[in-house]
Amino acid sequence: MPGHESPGAPAFLLIEIRPGVRVYRENVAEAPPAGDDAPPSYFCRPCLDAGIEAPLARRETSERIALVCPRCGAAFLERIKPMNGLAISPWG
């Protein structure tokens, strides 16, 4: 992909975080060490395809976890939470 590669390996890898949901992840081998427990950074696919590095922010609700682009608003569903632990009605 033009503009997104370093001389050795690509700086970003297109990965599938859920079937049919693809985002870019920084190539961990190319990333500077940020600490032992630092998670990899994910980037908005439409923005990066346009040449703009827009890191995704993780948003969690009671129903789902998604990666959201603060620049364009695109949301990439990571997973839907199971509906466990719901309040039980006293009327059965």
N, C-alpha and C positions, 0 to 999 in steps of 0.2 A: 504494500500500500504506500503510495508516494507520500513523503513528508512525515511518515510515522516510523521510520526505520533508522537504526543506528548502523554503523559499518558492519557489525557482526550479526547480531540477532535483532528481530523486531522489538521495538520498545513497548508495543502493545500487542496483546493476543486477544483475538475474538473468541470468547468462551460462551458456553451455554449454561446458564445458572438454573434453568428449568427447561423442560422440553419446549422448544420453539421460542425461548426467550434468550436473546444473545446480547451481551455487553462486552466492552473492552476491559481487560485487566492489564495493569502494568506487568511487564515481563519481570518476574521476580529476580531472575538472574541479572537483569540490567539495572534494577532499582538499588539505590544506595541503602545500606543497612539503617533501619529506623528503630531497631530494638528487636529483641527476641520474640516478643508477643505481638508485634504490629501486624495487623491483617493487611492483605494486599489491597491496593486501591482499585476501584472500579470506575470506569468512565462512560459517559453517555455516548451511545453509538451514533445517533444522528449528529451530535455536536462534533465528535471527533472526526466523523466522515467529512464534515465541513471545515476541518482544520482547527477547531477550538477544543482545547483540553478542559472538559467540564467534569470534575470529580462528582460521583454520585453520593448522595447522603442516604443512609439507611433510615427508613420510616417504619415504625411498628405500631399497629393498632391491635385491638382485641381480636380481630379477625384475620389479619394478614401481615406479612413482612414484605416490603418492597424497597427497591433502590430508586430514588427520585433525583432527577436533575434539577438543581436550583436555577439553572440558566433558562432552559426551555420548558421545564415542567413535565417532561416525559417520565413515565413511571414504568419500572420493570419489575413484575411480580416475582419475588424470590420463592415464597411459599405461602400457603393458606394454613392457618392454625387449626388444629382439631377442635371440635366443639365439645371439649371435656370440661367438667367442673361448672356446668351451668346451674343456675339456681333451680331448685326443684319446687314445683307448685304444691302447696298443701292439699290441693283438690285432685291430685293424681295426674 
